Amino acid sequence: MKKLLFLFLSGLLVLNAQVSTYSPYSRLGIGDLYLGNSVRNQSMGGISVGSSHSNTLNRLNPASYRRVALTTFDISAYSEGLQLETQEASTQRQTVGVNAMGFVFPTHFKTSFAFGLAPYSLLGYDFTNRYKQVINGNPETYQVNYSAYGGLNTFYLGGAVSIFRHIDIGLNVDYVFGGLNYRWNVTFPDINNKYESAAFLKKVYQQGFDLHLGMQYTDTIRLGGNRTVAKGGITFQKGASLNADQVLMGRSSSPFKANPDTLIEKTTSQQQIPSRIGVGIELEKYLVPGVALSATGYWSVGMDLTWQDWRMYKFFGEPQGLGQSIRWAAGGEWIPRVVSRNYILKMAYRLGGYVEKTPLILNDRQLNAYAVTLGLGLPFSKTASRVHLGMELGRRGTADRNLIKEGFIKLRVGITLNEPWFTRYRLD
């Protein structure tokens, strides 16, 4: 138990300090929204709305907590390789970060409880543009380096309850917090000490609460003459209401003198993240109670659709020019033998993908993203715990119309520990 708490607190510190993206597109709004979840789900295209599993924490539909059989601890991390391309140049970036972490506790009263920590949004970029402008009647060239880092995190407390035989409902209360840091450095590289350079730093701290509701319906049906578990889910995320404080500092300097930082502006604002709605389905093999698991395998397939409208979103009163986002995801898992002496046969094999119309609209074009995902689940001996490996290979944006095409590969590793902490034993 002490080791698990140490891992959780260590992950909290890392999550709060990490620089986890280098995407220029993260400069809009609060950064790139991040749907951190278990490596198992992310390896299946990121499906989550209709998905539940007896030994997996799925925070993106809190109703799924009710289907977890044992006390479960899940923690994961990722590494991302990012290639940025324009029509004139390309560059590569590498980042690492904590993916998600959390606990879920099933009880004997048709309820389950969970808590955890995950990224909410990621901010990070570093690029330089050159400009020409007439200054004092003379055409001058100057350059501006734009950089940023930070993001928002979410700490969630959740619970789920079975209200009828086939229906589970769940709720997460999310505390969203974090800081966004932006810097502009203006220099005149072609002019020897004629003008002073300038640096501007903007710090934004935001905090607030969000509510995440979920429901799942689970039943068995006949499919091809075999009993199959059918699930349907729906989620509604209210959208965080954030209190935001912004401080803008400036400083000028020359080779002969560095002036002190000057407070330019300090403002506060209320930020409202738009609501997100999701629907999903999943089918999985029905495991017959009392039948030897060494004689059977396991499979599951699912599909999600999520929608979010960013058109009215403003960042400190400024419209961001965003649109509606729609994401389609599908994926599945296959285990040849649930119990076997052959390690290869009891491994989990996962495959999926997604297509997304992102909310980003630049140069009159709404950007799309898509990816293929795959992964493995490596079982521990004699337990339900697993090590998870996942990969996501995809692209976002385009190099047309002076935009940037992002190609990315994300490698994920996670561990799920399942223990019967609150199991009652009966002696006859």
C-alpha beads as a LAMMPS data file, in Angstrom:
LAMMPS data file: protein, C-alpha beads

428 atoms
427 bonds

1 atom types
1 bond types

-500.0 500.0 xlo xhi
-500.0 500.0 ylo yhi
-500.0 500.0 zlo zhi

Masses

1 110.0

Atoms # bond

1 1 1 0.000 0.000 0.000
2 1 1 2.802 2.426 0.886
3 1 1 4.475 1.752 -2.461
4 1 1 1.246 2.524 -4.331
5 1 1 0.792 5.808 -2.465
6 1 1 4.422 6.702 -3.184
7 1 1 3.866 6.067 -6.899
8 1 1 0.697 8.172 -6.854
9 1 1 2.311 11.152 -5.092
10 1 1 5.423 10.937 -7.289
11 1 1 3.237 10.930 -10.372
12 1 1 1.361 13.982 -9.055
13 1 1 4.604 15.954 -8.800
14 1 1 5.746 14.879 -12.269
15 1 1 2.343 15.659 -13.793
16 1 1 2.388 19.164 -12.355
17 1 1 5.872 19.934 -13.724
18 1 1 5.984 18.204 -17.110
19 1 1 6.379 19.817 -20.538
20 1 1 4.341 17.324 -22.517
21 1 1 3.841 18.724 -26.006
22 1 1 5.563 20.905 -28.602
23 1 1 2.580 21.557 -30.869
24 1 1 2.128 25.119 -32.229
25 1 1 -1.602 24.364 -32.385
26 1 1 -1.710 24.216 -28.579
27 1 1 -1.419 28.031 -28.493
28 1 1 -5.198 28.391 -28.928
29 1 1 -7.390 28.506 -25.824
30 1 1 -6.245 26.385 -22.879
31 1 1 -4.035 24.168 -25.056
32 1 1 -4.602 20.741 -26.534
33 1 1 -7.324 18.873 -24.667
34 1 1 -5.965 15.569 -23.412
35 1 1 -8.162 12.519 -22.916
36 1 1 -5.773 10.571 -20.687
37 1 1 -7.124 7.128 -19.856
38 1 1 -5.843 3.588 -19.337
39 1 1 -3.345 2.285 -21.893
40 1 1 -5.773 -0.572 -22.579
41 1 1 -8.487 1.796 -23.771
42 1 1 -6.124 4.079 -25.663
43 1 1 -4.681 1.090 -27.526
44 1 1 -8.196 0.357 -28.817
45 1 1 -8.663 3.687 -30.549
46 1 1 -9.429 5.463 -27.283
47 1 1 -12.926 3.966 -26.909
48 1 1 -14.379 4.607 -23.461
49 1 1 -18.076 5.581 -23.505
50 1 1 -19.510 2.068 -23.880
51 1 1 -16.452 0.278 -22.525
52 1 1 -16.101 -1.430 -19.143
53 1 1 -13.868 -4.219 -17.882
54 1 1 -13.547 -6.232 -14.691
55 1 1 -9.953 -5.143 -14.014
56 1 1 -9.521 -1.813 -15.841
57 1 1 -10.040 1.766 -14.653
58 1 1 -11.906 3.777 -17.297
59 1 1 -12.295 7.310 -15.942
60 1 1 -13.925 8.699 -19.104
61 1 1 -17.182 6.953 -18.253
62 1 1 -17.531 6.827 -14.460
63 1 1 -20.419 4.337 -14.736
64 1 1 -17.805 1.736 -15.732
65 1 1 -16.410 1.745 -12.164
66 1 1 -19.301 -0.505 -11.179
67 1 1 -18.007 -3.337 -13.402
68 1 1 -14.519 -3.438 -11.825
69 1 1 -14.261 -6.621 -9.747
70 1 1 -11.159 -5.931 -7.611
71 1 1 -9.487 -2.908 -6.088
72 1 1 -7.487 -1.533 -9.018
73 1 1 -4.559 0.848 -9.263
74 1 1 -3.592 2.111 -12.709
75 1 1 -0.657 4.323 -13.690
76 1 1 0.832 5.023 -17.102
77 1 1 3.271 7.257 -18.949
78 1 1 3.995 8.110 -22.567
79 1 1 6.675 9.341 -24.918
80 1 1 5.763 11.277 -28.073
81 1 1 7.819 11.869 -31.175
82 1 1 6.453 14.811 -33.160
83 1 1 7.409 15.890 -36.677
84 1 1 6.319 19.372 -37.763
85 1 1 6.242 20.098 -41.485
86 1 1 5.544 23.183 -43.569
87 1 1 5.990 23.641 -47.297
88 1 1 9.470 25.029 -46.625
89 1 1 10.934 23.153 -43.655
90 1 1 10.471 20.435 -41.045
91 1 1 11.640 19.739 -37.517
92 1 1 11.316 17.006 -34.886
93 1 1 10.489 17.162 -31.181
94 1 1 10.387 14.607 -28.379
95 1 1 8.403 14.785 -25.131
96 1 1 7.540 12.495 -22.217
97 1 1 4.784 12.746 -19.648
98 1 1 2.469 11.022 -17.199
99 1 1 -0.577 9.639 -18.997
100 1 1 -2.991 9.031 -16.100
101 1 1 -3.201 7.423 -12.689
102 1 1 -5.990 6.379 -10.383
103 1 1 -7.635 3.968 -7.942
104 1 1 -11.044 2.323 -8.073
105 1 1 -12.616 0.506 -5.091
106 1 1 -15.619 -1.807 -5.571
107 1 1 -17.806 -2.441 -2.494
108 1 1 -20.402 -5.016 -1.448
109 1 1 -23.289 -2.571 -1.732
110 1 1 -23.588 -2.291 -5.534
111 1 1 -21.352 0.799 -5.469
112 1 1 -17.780 1.626 -6.449
113 1 1 -15.588 4.643 -5.751
114 1 1 -12.584 6.073 -7.576
115 1 1 -10.089 8.901 -7.471
116 1 1 -7.131 9.874 -9.596
117 1 1 -5.154 12.450 -11.498
118 1 1 -4.752 13.071 -15.224
119 1 1 -3.830 15.851 -17.663
120 1 1 -6.725 18.059 -18.791
121 1 1 -4.860 20.087 -21.421
122 1 1 -1.278 20.408 -22.682
123 1 1 0.528 23.576 -23.763
124 1 1 3.953 23.698 -25.379
125 1 1 5.636 25.176 -28.431
126 1 1 8.773 27.011 -29.502
127 1 1 9.109 28.702 -32.916
128 1 1 10.431 31.913 -34.468
129 1 1 8.937 34.198 -37.140
130 1 1 10.586 37.061 -39.019
131 1 1 8.725 40.280 -39.831
132 1 1 9.307 43.500 -41.781
133 1 1 8.039 46.880 -40.630
134 1 1 8.736 50.549 -41.282
135 1 1 10.297 52.074 -38.144
136 1 1 11.146 55.809 -38.096
137 1 1 10.729 55.877 -41.853
138 1 1 13.117 52.968 -42.447
139 1 1 12.158 49.398 -43.412
140 1 1 13.497 47.144 -40.674
141 1 1 13.506 43.371 -40.128
142 1 1 12.946 41.874 -36.709
143 1 1 12.171 38.422 -35.376
144 1 1 9.912 37.160 -32.622
145 1 1 10.481 33.899 -30.763
146 1 1 7.227 32.464 -29.413
147 1 1 7.415 29.829 -26.688
148 1 1 5.051 28.393 -24.115
149 1 1 4.737 25.575 -21.622
150 1 1 2.297 24.299 -19.018
151 1 1 -1.210 22.949 -19.046
152 1 1 -4.138 22.048 -16.847
153 1 1 -4.549 18.916 -14.725
154 1 1 -7.624 17.313 -13.216
155 1 1 -7.986 15.571 -9.879
156 1 1 -11.193 13.586 -9.804
157 1 1 -13.363 11.891 -7.194
158 1 1 -15.943 9.534 -8.586
159 1 1 -18.478 6.882 -7.808
160 1 1 -20.861 4.497 -9.522
161 1 1 -23.969 2.595 -8.463
162 1 1 -26.194 -0.073 -10.001
163 1 1 -29.731 1.327 -10.003
164 1 1 -31.291 -1.622 -11.841
165 1 1 -30.024 -5.045 -12.823
166 1 1 -28.659 -3.865 -16.158
167 1 1 -28.066 -0.126 -15.592
168 1 1 -25.110 1.567 -13.910
169 1 1 -24.714 5.302 -13.420
170 1 1 -21.610 7.203 -12.348
171 1 1 -20.322 10.660 -11.547
172 1 1 -16.893 12.284 -11.432
173 1 1 -16.329 15.597 -9.689
174 1 1 -13.218 17.103 -11.287
175 1 1 -11.047 19.799 -9.778
176 1 1 -9.234 21.397 -12.708
177 1 1 -6.104 23.444 -12.003
178 1 1 -2.838 24.528 -13.570
179 1 1 -0.825 27.262 -15.217
180 1 1 -0.166 28.438 -18.781
181 1 1 3.073 30.314 -19.466
182 1 1 3.700 32.294 -22.661
183 1 1 6.846 34.182 -23.721
184 1 1 7.657 36.502 -26.661
185 1 1 11.221 37.638 -27.351
186 1 1 11.588 40.451 -29.920
187 1 1 15.058 41.021 -31.396
188 1 1 16.615 42.843 -34.364
189 1 1 19.286 40.410 -35.599
190 1 1 20.277 42.441 -38.688
191 1 1 20.799 45.731 -36.847
192 1 1 23.789 46.292 -34.560
193 1 1 22.499 47.734 -31.284
194 1 1 20.216 50.224 -33.037
195 1 1 17.102 49.147 -31.127
196 1 1 16.590 47.526 -27.777
197 1 1 15.241 43.983 -27.685
198 1 1 12.130 43.219 -25.673
199 1 1 10.752 40.215 -23.812
200 1 1 7.176 39.667 -22.686
201 1 1 5.964 36.999 -20.275
202 1 1 2.317 36.137 -19.686
203 1 1 1.336 33.822 -16.842
204 1 1 -2.181 32.446 -16.549
205 1 1 -3.357 30.383 -13.574
206 1 1 -6.751 28.694 -13.739
207 1 1 -8.791 26.596 -11.347
208 1 1 -12.359 25.403 -11.138
209 1 1 -14.690 22.419 -11.140
210 1 1 -16.245 20.150 -13.706
211 1 1 -18.901 17.414 -13.539
212 1 1 -18.708 14.248 -15.605
213 1 1 -21.826 12.030 -15.757
214 1 1 -22.013 8.555 -17.257
215 1 1 -24.472 5.726 -17.749
216 1 1 -24.033 2.203 -19.106
217 1 1 -26.532 -0.501 -19.982
218 1 1 -25.275 -4.107 -19.982
219 1 1 -27.156 -7.225 -21.087
220 1 1 -26.592 -10.472 -22.963
221 1 1 -27.816 -11.151 -26.485
222 1 1 -27.575 -13.965 -29.027
223 1 1 -25.016 -13.289 -31.743
224 1 1 -24.310 -16.062 -34.242
225 1 1 -25.916 -18.542 -31.875
226 1 1 -23.596 -17.582 -29.000
227 1 1 -24.335 -15.542 -25.897
228 1 1 -22.620 -12.151 -26.156
229 1 1 -22.409 -9.303 -23.678
230 1 1 -23.791 -6.089 -25.220
231 1 1 -23.141 -2.684 -23.668
232 1 1 -24.291 0.810 -24.474
233 1 1 -23.084 3.996 -22.838
234 1 1 -23.630 7.734 -22.771
235 1 1 -21.558 10.460 -21.122
236 1 1 -22.100 14.131 -20.466
237 1 1 -19.287 16.382 -19.300
238 1 1 -20.624 19.742 -18.159
239 1 1 -17.454 21.683 -19.016
240 1 1 -15.210 23.254 -16.418
241 1 1 -16.032 26.690 -15.012
242 1 1 -12.607 28.214 -14.381
243 1 1 -11.463 31.255 -12.434
244 1 1 -8.489 32.658 -14.335
245 1 1 -5.804 35.157 -13.282
246 1 1 -3.477 36.628 -15.901
247 1 1 -0.279 38.639 -15.382
248 1 1 1.601 40.263 -18.280
249 1 1 5.216 41.358 -17.677
250 1 1 7.621 43.138 -20.024
251 1 1 11.326 43.929 -20.129
252 1 1 13.602 45.702 -22.610
253 1 1 17.358 45.250 -22.876
254 1 1 20.422 46.052 -24.950
255 1 1 24.022 44.792 -24.930
256 1 1 24.812 47.615 -22.501
257 1 1 21.816 47.543 -20.136
258 1 1 19.080 45.194 -18.894
259 1 1 16.009 46.969 -17.592
260 1 1 13.942 45.452 -14.738
261 1 1 10.684 43.612 -15.356
262 1 1 7.663 45.882 -15.623
263 1 1 4.094 44.883 -14.794
264 1 1 2.053 45.741 -17.873
265 1 1 -1.327 44.265 -17.048
266 1 1 -3.078 42.102 -14.473
267 1 1 -6.548 40.780 -15.243
268 1 1 -9.034 38.191 -14.043
269 1 1 -11.669 36.339 -16.014
270 1 1 -14.237 33.558 -15.901
271 1 1 -13.566 30.809 -18.445
272 1 1 -16.268 28.336 -19.486
273 1 1 -15.166 25.136 -21.214
274 1 1 -17.958 23.819 -23.483
275 1 1 -19.858 20.640 -22.670
276 1 1 -18.921 17.315 -24.268
277 1 1 -21.353 14.516 -25.110
278 1 1 -20.448 10.940 -25.991
279 1 1 -22.253 7.747 -26.992
280 1 1 -20.727 4.310 -27.418
281 1 1 -21.358 0.596 -27.762
282 1 1 -19.306 -2.500 -26.993
283 1 1 -19.684 -6.229 -27.562
284 1 1 -17.651 -8.825 -25.699
285 1 1 -17.534 -12.565 -25.363
286 1 1 -19.678 -14.003 -22.590
287 1 1 -17.567 -16.061 -20.197
288 1 1 -19.761 -18.848 -18.805
289 1 1 -19.474 -19.161 -15.006
290 1 1 -18.049 -22.530 -13.937
291 1 1 -16.473 -23.314 -17.330
292 1 1 -12.714 -23.849 -17.352
293 1 1 -11.177 -20.612 -18.651
294 1 1 -8.247 -22.540 -20.117
295 1 1 -10.663 -23.829 -22.764
296 1 1 -11.867 -20.435 -23.910
297 1 1 -10.610 -17.110 -25.176
298 1 1 -11.905 -13.575 -24.869
299 1 1 -12.682 -10.794 -27.325
300 1 1 -14.316 -7.366 -27.290
301 1 1 -15.049 -4.683 -29.897
302 1 1 -16.459 -1.203 -29.455
303 1 1 -17.201 2.130 -31.073
304 1 1 -17.544 5.707 -29.752
305 1 1 -18.806 9.049 -31.025
306 1 1 -18.095 12.264 -29.083
307 1 1 -19.066 15.873 -29.833
308 1 1 -18.093 19.258 -28.400
309 1 1 -18.985 22.779 -29.588
310 1 1 -16.206 25.378 -29.170
311 1 1 -17.702 28.115 -31.361
312 1 1 -18.665 30.398 -28.454
313 1 1 -15.512 29.839 -26.403
314 1 1 -13.532 32.936 -25.407
315 1 1 -10.132 33.242 -23.746
316 1 1 -10.107 36.364 -21.555
317 1 1 -12.923 37.796 -23.625
318 1 1 -11.242 37.115 -26.973
319 1 1 -12.991 34.727 -29.413
320 1 1 -10.621 31.943 -30.483
321 1 1 -12.272 31.204 -33.828
322 1 1 -12.826 27.541 -32.972
323 1 1 -15.464 25.189 -34.329
324 1 1 -17.315 22.009 -33.417
325 1 1 -15.247 18.895 -32.786
326 1 1 -16.463 15.409 -33.682
327 1 1 -14.494 12.238 -32.973
328 1 1 -15.202 8.688 -34.172
329 1 1 -13.245 5.871 -32.530
330 1 1 -13.323 2.089 -32.806
331 1 1 -11.211 -0.750 -31.485
332 1 1 -11.052 -4.190 -29.984
333 1 1 -9.128 -6.712 -27.907
334 1 1 -8.434 -10.440 -28.280
335 1 1 -7.010 -12.940 -25.785
336 1 1 -6.537 -16.416 -27.320
337 1 1 -6.766 -18.195 -23.923
338 1 1 -7.810 -16.520 -20.691
339 1 1 -5.811 -19.113 -18.717
340 1 1 -2.913 -20.962 -20.284
341 1 1 0.579 -22.239 -19.580
342 1 1 1.593 -20.698 -22.896
343 1 1 2.377 -17.039 -22.172
344 1 1 1.791 -15.943 -25.777
345 1 1 -1.755 -17.349 -25.726
346 1 1 -2.788 -15.455 -22.578
347 1 1 -1.457 -12.092 -23.767
348 1 1 -4.002 -9.440 -24.830
349 1 1 -3.750 -8.106 -28.404
350 1 1 -5.373 -4.726 -29.163
351 1 1 -6.082 -2.717 -32.281
352 1 1 -8.053 0.445 -33.036
353 1 1 -8.143 3.881 -34.544
354 1 1 -9.928 7.213 -34.642
355 1 1 -10.841 10.023 -37.005
356 1 1 -11.454 13.499 -35.624
357 1 1 -12.624 16.829 -36.929
358 1 1 -10.765 19.051 -34.488
359 1 1 -12.082 22.436 -33.285
360 1 1 -9.081 24.194 -34.870
361 1 1 -9.970 26.515 -37.767
362 1 1 -7.017 28.303 -39.365
363 1 1 -6.848 30.108 -42.705
364 1 1 -10.496 29.152 -43.368
365 1 1 -9.771 25.442 -42.995
366 1 1 -10.917 23.158 -40.159
367 1 1 -8.161 20.716 -39.323
368 1 1 -8.610 16.955 -39.180
369 1 1 -6.698 14.324 -37.231
370 1 1 -6.537 10.551 -37.475
371 1 1 -4.501 7.732 -35.973
372 1 1 -4.084 3.970 -35.773
373 1 1 -3.504 2.402 -32.357
374 1 1 -2.281 -0.988 -31.206
375 1 1 -1.107 -2.563 -27.995
376 1 1 -0.329 -5.583 -25.865
377 1 1 -1.399 -6.654 -22.372
378 1 1 1.246 -8.687 -20.586
379 1 1 -0.225 -10.668 -17.675
380 1 1 1.404 -11.220 -14.310
381 1 1 1.676 -14.796 -13.139
382 1 1 -1.391 -16.049 -11.197
383 1 1 -3.037 -12.600 -10.915
384 1 1 -5.309 -10.362 -12.986
385 1 1 -2.663 -7.598 -13.021
386 1 1 -1.027 -6.641 -16.303
387 1 1 1.642 -4.487 -17.875
388 1 1 0.266 -2.612 -20.891
389 1 1 2.197 -1.469 -23.953
390 1 1 0.599 0.787 -26.553
391 1 1 1.446 2.733 -29.699
392 1 1 -0.431 5.472 -31.543
393 1 1 0.624 6.551 -35.027
394 1 1 -1.187 9.462 -36.633
395 1 1 -1.352 12.894 -38.226
396 1 1 -3.026 16.248 -37.612
397 1 1 -3.364 19.254 -39.879
398 1 1 -1.933 19.999 -43.307
399 1 1 1.012 21.836 -44.827
400 1 1 -1.278 23.632 -47.307
401 1 1 -2.252 27.314 -46.928
402 1 1 0.854 28.096 -44.843
403 1 1 -0.230 25.700 -42.095
404 1 1 1.670 22.988 -40.240
405 1 1 1.278 19.243 -40.649
406 1 1 1.963 17.248 -37.519
407 1 1 2.979 13.618 -37.720
408 1 1 3.242 11.844 -34.385
409 1 1 4.001 8.539 -32.755
410 1 1 3.104 7.994 -29.115
411 1 1 4.481 5.094 -27.102
412 1 1 2.685 4.268 -23.866
413 1 1 3.464 1.963 -20.970
414 1 1 1.198 1.313 -18.027
415 1 1 0.641 -1.054 -15.166
416 1 1 -2.643 -2.211 -13.675
417 1 1 -2.563 -3.848 -10.248
418 1 1 -5.650 -5.737 -9.083
419 1 1 -5.981 -6.829 -5.454
420 1 1 -8.936 -8.152 -3.345
421 1 1 -8.508 -5.534 -0.617
422 1 1 -12.139 -5.480 0.523
423 1 1 -13.170 -9.068 -0.203
424 1 1 -15.164 -10.881 2.475
425 1 1 -14.403 -14.539 3.074
426 1 1 -17.005 -16.932 4.468
427 1 1 -16.087 -20.058 6.440
428 1 1 -18.521 -22.969 6.354

Bonds

1 1 1 2
2 1 2 3
3 1 3 4
4 1 4 5
5 1 5 6
6 1 6 7
7 1 7 8
8 1 8 9
9 1 9 10
10 1 10 11
11 1 11 12
12 1 12 13
13 1 13 14
14 1 14 15
15 1 15 16
16 1 16 17
17 1 17 18
18 1 18 19
19 1 19 20
20 1 20 21
21 1 21 22
22 1 22 23
23 1 23 24
24 1 24 25
25 1 25 26
26 1 26 27
27 1 27 28
28 1 28 29
29 1 29 30
30 1 30 31
31 1 31 32
32 1 32 33
33 1 33 34
34 1 34 35
35 1 35 36
36 1 36 37
37 1 37 38
38 1 38 39
39 1 39 40
40 1 40 41
41 1 41 42
42 1 42 43
43 1 43 44
44 1 44 45
45 1 45 46
46 1 46 47
47 1 47 48
48 1 48 49
49 1 49 50
50 1 50 51
51 1 51 52
52 1 52 53
53 1 53 54
54 1 54 55
55 1 55 56
56 1 56 57
57 1 57 58
58 1 58 59
59 1 59 60
60 1 60 61
61 1 61 62
62 1 62 63
63 1 63 64
64 1 64 65
65 1 65 66
66 1 66 67
67 1 67 68
68 1 68 69
69 1 69 70
70 1 70 71
71 1 71 72
72 1 72 73
73 1 73 74
74 1 74 75
75 1 75 76
76 1 76 77
77 1 77 78
78 1 78 79
79 1 79 80
80 1 80 81
81 1 81 82
82 1 82 83
83 1 83 84
84 1 84 85
85 1 85 86
86 1 86 87
87 1 87 88
88 1 88 89
89 1 89 90
90 1 90 91
91 1 91 92
92 1 92 93
93 1 93 94
94 1 94 95
95 1 95 96
96 1 96 97
97 1 97 98
98 1 98 99
99 1 99 100
100 1 100 101
101 1 101 102
102 1 102 103
103 1 103 104
104 1 104 105
105 1 105 106
106 1 106 107
107 1 107 108
108 1 108 109
109 1 109 110
110 1 110 111
111 1 111 112
112 1 112 113
113 1 113 114
114 1 114 115
115 1 115 116
116 1 116 117
117 1 117 118
118 1 118 119
119 1 119 120
120 1 120 121
121 1 121 122
122 1 122 123
123 1 123 124
124 1 124 125
125 1 125 126
126 1 126 127
127 1 127 128
128 1 128 129
129 1 129 130
130 1 130 131
131 1 131 132
132 1 132 133
133 1 133 134
134 1 134 135
135 1 135 136
136 1 136 137
137 1 137 138
138 1 138 139
139 1 139 140
140 1 140 141
141 1 141 142
142 1 142 143
143 1 143 144
144 1 144 145
145 1 145 146
146 1 146 147
147 1 147 148
148 1 148 149
149 1 149 150
150 1 150 151
151 1 151 152
152 1 152 153
153 1 153 154
154 1 154 155
155 1 155 156
156 1 156 157
157 1 157 158
158 1 158 159
159 1 159 160
160 1 160 161
161 1 161 162
162 1 162 163
163 1 163 164
164 1 164 165
165 1 165 166
166 1 166 167
167 1 167 168
168 1 168 169
169 1 169 170
170 1 170 171
171 1 171 172
172 1 172 173
173 1 173 174
174 1 174 175
175 1 175 176
176 1 176 177
177 1 177 178
178 1 178 179
179 1 179 180
180 1 180 181
181 1 181 182
182 1 182 183
183 1 183 184
184 1 184 185
185 1 185 186
186 1 186 187
187 1 187 188
188 1 188 189
189 1 189 190
190 1 190 191
191 1 191 192
192 1 192 193
193 1 193 194
194 1 194 195
195 1 195 196
196 1 196 197
197 1 197 198
198 1 198 199
199 1 199 200
200 1 200 201
201 1 201 202
202 1 202 203
203 1 203 204
204 1 204 205
205 1 205 206
206 1 206 207
207 1 207 208
208 1 208 209
209 1 209 210
210 1 210 211
211 1 211 212
212 1 212 213
213 1 213 214
214 1 214 215
215 1 215 216
216 1 216 217
217 1 217 218
218 1 218 219
219 1 219 220
220 1 220 221
221 1 221 222
222 1 222 223
223 1 223 224
224 1 224 225
225 1 225 226
226 1 226 227
227 1 227 228
228 1 228 229
229 1 229 230
230 1 230 231
231 1 231 232
232 1 232 233
233 1 233 234
234 1 234 235
235 1 235 236
236 1 236 237
237 1 237 238
238 1 238 239
239 1 239 240
240 1 240 241
241 1 241 242
242 1 242 243
243 1 243 244
244 1 244 245
245 1 245 246
246 1 246 247
247 1 247 248
248 1 248 249
249 1 249 250
250 1 250 251
251 1 251 252
252 1 252 253
253 1 253 254
254 1 254 255
255 1 255 256
256 1 256 257
257 1 257 258
258 1 258 259
259 1 259 260
260 1 260 261
261 1 261 262
262 1 262 263
263 1 263 264
264 1 264 265
265 1 265 266
266 1 266 267
267 1 267 268
268 1 268 269
269 1 269 270
270 1 270 271
271 1 271 272
272 1 272 273
273 1 273 274
274 1 274 275
275 1 275 276
276 1 276 277
277 1 277 278
278 1 278 279
279 1 279 280
280 1 280 281
281 1 281 282
282 1 282 283
283 1 283 284
284 1 284 285
285 1 285 286
286 1 286 287
287 1 287 288
288 1 288 289
289 1 289 290
290 1 290 291
291 1 291 292
292 1 292 293
293 1 293 294
294 1 294 295
295 1 295 296
296 1 296 297
297 1 297 298
298 1 298 299
299 1 299 300
300 1 300 301
301 1 301 302
302 1 302 303
303 1 303 304
304 1 304 305
305 1 305 306
306 1 306 307
307 1 307 308
308 1 308 309
309 1 309 310
310 1 310 311
311 1 311 312
312 1 312 313
313 1 313 314
314 1 314 315
315 1 315 316
316 1 316 317
317 1 317 318
318 1 318 319
319 1 319 320
320 1 320 321
321 1 321 322
322 1 322 323
323 1 323 324
324 1 324 325
325 1 325 326
326 1 326 327
327 1 327 328
328 1 328 329
329 1 329 330
330 1 330 331
331 1 331 332
332 1 332 333
333 1 333 334
334 1 334 335
335 1 335 336
336 1 336 337
337 1 337 338
338 1 338 339
339 1 339 340
340 1 340 341
341 1 341 342
342 1 342 343
343 1 343 344
344 1 344 345
345 1 345 346
346 1 346 347
347 1 347 348
348 1 348 349
349 1 349 350
350 1 350 351
351 1 351 352
352 1 352 353
353 1 353 354
354 1 354 355
355 1 355 356
356 1 356 357
357 1 357 358
358 1 358 359
359 1 359 360
360 1 360 361
361 1 361 362
362 1 362 363
363 1 363 364
364 1 364 365
365 1 365 366
366 1 366 367
367 1 367 368
368 1 368 369
369 1 369 370
370 1 370 371
371 1 371 372
372 1 372 373
373 1 373 374
374 1 374 375
375 1 375 376
376 1 376 377
377 1 377 378
378 1 378 379
379 1 379 380
380 1 380 381
381 1 381 382
382 1 382 383
383 1 383 384
384 1 384 385
385 1 385 386
386 1 386 387
387 1 387 388
388 1 388 389
389 1 389 390
390 1 390 391
391 1 391 392
392 1 392 393
393 1 393 394
394 1 394 395
395 1 395 396
396 1 396 397
397 1 397 398
398 1 398 399
399 1 399 400
400 1 400 401
401 1 401 402
402 1 402 403
403 1 403 404
404 1 404 405
405 1 405 406
406 1 406 407
407 1 407 408
408 1 408 409
409 1 409 410
410 1 410 411
411 1 411 412
412 1 412 413
413 1 413 414
414 1 414 415
415 1 415 416
416 1 416 417
417 1 417 418
418 1 418 419
419 1 419 420
420 1 420 421
421 1 421 422
422 1 422 423
423 1 423 424
424 1 424 425
425 1 425 426
426 1 426 427
427 1 427 428
